[in-house]
Amino acid sequence: MNMFARSAEAAGPEVARPHGPTGGRVRAARELAKLTQAQLSDRVGFGDRQTLSAIENGERRLQPSELIKISKVLERPLEWFIDPFVVEGEAHFSWRVSRAVTDNALYAFEAKVGRMVGLLRHLKVALKGKSPLLIPTLRASEESSFEEAWLWGRVLPSN
């Protein structure tokens, strides 16, 4: 199987982390739809692109009626913009995949993985950082030598 690293251009433009998740998701969906701020602003009915820029950067709240229009134009369900488990617009993935994998299949996979990451992030907060799935683990056993355990302990982050 021929493997290659997808370039930033192939995977789509990088999305800046916004002040709020909704604005970042609007930006991510707009960029995936290959629309400029001016184009989306025009389709949604904003007077200028600065309004959309302020929303994407978390400087202006998005009104419910505006979110409904944006959802329709970008062909995304409303839940995609407000679901706390969605990390699109916040997380960046880097994959090595076969050329046979289409961009649509990769984006669908990223959406599934992103929801898992969002869930784990939620659990970590809900459990006050004590989720066993997220805590680094020392992989030493009773058979491990002192030197092996010491080396593994050095790579664990100190909190």
Protein Blocks (a to p, Z undefined) as FASTA:
>chain_A
ZZddddfklnopaddddfbfklmmmmmmmmmnopafklmmmmnopabfklmmmmmnopac
cdfklmmmmmmmnopafklmmmmkbcghjaccdddddfklcfklmmmmmmmmmmmmmmmm
mmmmmnnopafklgccdfbdfklcfklmmmmmmmpccZZ
